[in-house]
Amino acid sequence: MKSFTYVSLPSRVVFGAGMVSRLPAEVDKLGAKRALVLSTPGRAADAKRFAATLGSRCAGLFDKAVRHVPIEVAEDARRAAKAANADCCVVLGGGSTIGLGKAIALTTGMPVLAVPTTYSGSEMTWVQGFTEGGRKRTQFDPKMLPKTVIYDPELTLGLPAAISAASGMNAIAHCVEALYAKETNPVGSLIAEEGIRALAASLPLIVKNPRDMEARSEALYGAWLAGISLNTGIALHHKLCHTLGGTWNLPHAETHSIILPHAVRYNRDAAPEAMARIARALGVEDAAGGLYDLEVRLGLQMKLADLGVPEGDLERAAKIAMEAPYPNPAPVTYEGVLALLRNAHAGVRPD
């Protein structure tokens, strides 16, 4: 007999090629008059172009977003928003920039309009991660959920194939954990399975031809579903990625892609229905092996060692992960987590 809780979070989604041209109108729909545009330094030129399209609606530009949202950067952005008398944040980029917009929304309550350029899915969640004192932490609050999201696949054309692949696997990781998270539900599971299918089908096409607009659109669709599904909760996989990324400052998407097959193998026997859905979406027999093989096809890095994590640090990583473990279908033990990390460090295929 089913038993679950389902929460539908409100947001406006505008999806399609060329839809970024509607940015000024969407700011108006929010009732905003002074939008602060956020980006990373690498996206500064694009952000300036967007700011120009907003005209008098633009209150300023903050182009200092960096990965893992250091608390110092978040505080700088909050001060910039206050100094500009902003009443809205327009965020252009991936999870780092969107997370920065969420940090401003958390303390000010101002709405966020997200224009994602990667497949992180962060734009559809009310979760935000930040780093402080060498540790990555997460916070949850509905006020951080972007009010409007503009998905324009044309904006992802500049994303290199390798980064697209890693970002897409990060999105698949959201779908995977949604299938066995604490608040999993029938609607969330349908969304998550479809997200895996869309991403697994489109990512190899993007790697083959980064200019394939149909594949880019399908991947962005999958990323949207991944973001929605993430609201059911996170488990061991995300805990390990937050630990590794925040402590060793590892690239976010690549860390997720390396850990994912091993975290799925860890939970295989404890979540058989989820494993069946993952395998079906991938068109394979075994979920963990299928994810690993997909990543090999995409040409991704497969070892934590390749990201510069010393083998001698794995015990420390396991200990940090055990300090406040997320709910997980299989019991989280130090020995089990250490074995998982060692397999991920060596990049062995899950059996």
Number of C-alpha atoms within 10 A of each C-alpha: 2 5 7 9 10 13 10 9 13 12 15 13 15 16 17 15 16 13 15 21 13 12 22 16 12 18 23 12 10 15 12 17 16 21 28 25 27 28 27 21 14 13 17 18 13 16 23 18 10 20 23 12 15 20 11 11 20 24 22 20 22 19 21 18 27 18 21 26 23 21 17 12 17 22 14 14 23 21 13 18 25 14 11 16 15 21 22 28 30 27 33 28 25 23 28 25 29 32 27 31 34 32 25 25 23 21 11 16 14 22 26 28 28 30 24 27 24 27 32 30 28 29 35 29 24 22 21 24 22 23 22 14 9 13 18 22 15 11 12 13 13 13 18 28 28 29 19 24 25 25 27 22 25 17 20 22 18 12 15 13 21 18 16 27 31 28 27 30 31 27 33 33 28 33 34 30 28 29 29 25 24 18 17 22 20 14 11 24 21 15 20 32 26 20 30 29 22 23 28 24 19 21 28 20 20 23 20 11 13 20 18 14 17 14 22 27 21 20 32 30 21 30 34 25 27 35 26 25 32 27 23 24 20 25 22 27 24 22 22 26 24 26 23 26 23 25 17 17 18 21 16 21 23 25 25 28 27 29 28 28 28 28 25 24 19 23 21 19 12 15 17 13 12 22 23 16 21 28 20 16 21 21 14 15 13 18 26 24 19 20 27 23 16 19 23 12 13 21 15 18 18 23 22 24 15 13 17 11 17 12 13 8 10 20 17 11 20 22 16 18 23 18 8 9 15 19 17 20 17 15 13 18 14 16 12 14 24 18 17 21 24 19 18 23 22 14 20 14 17 21 8
